[in-house]
């Protein structure tokens, strides 16, 4: 009985140290160091654009692709959120709300989910619904992902699962 407990404890410690090594070797804070803010250039392409002058709402739909500095966002639908008091004036985008097959990518990393809210003023991305974050061969999944682009911090919640590749797989 004592041997079983000792073996289990050793395996648990080995597992924990392997996860720590995986973070040190490959898993990093997603999208850390991206310079995204309220003054970022935002380019949007889509199949259609619906504008409601009364509410100041602009909704892009169908194969939406958004470029913000080196970051790319694709989704089924993206609503542009304008800064308060600007009513859709030039350079007044404060955020984006994306729905359906949402993917953020910076070339090295990608985050996928059902919904995303990008706050350009706060430099924060919140994704929900079947979130998958990939960094090279490493993958993390959960129900929500919050990334602070300014501080380089991230939080994944909701039955988090991970796959870390700690060495060369052949």
ABEGO torsion letter per residue (X at the ends): XAAAAAAAAAAAAAAAAAAAAAAAAABBBBGBGBBBBAABBBBBBBABBBBBAAAGBBBBBEGBBBBBEABBBBBABBBBBBBBGAGGBBGABABBBBBEGBBBBAGABBBBBABBBBBAAAGBBBBBGGBBBBBEABBBBBABBBBBAAAGBBBBBGGBBBBBBABBBX
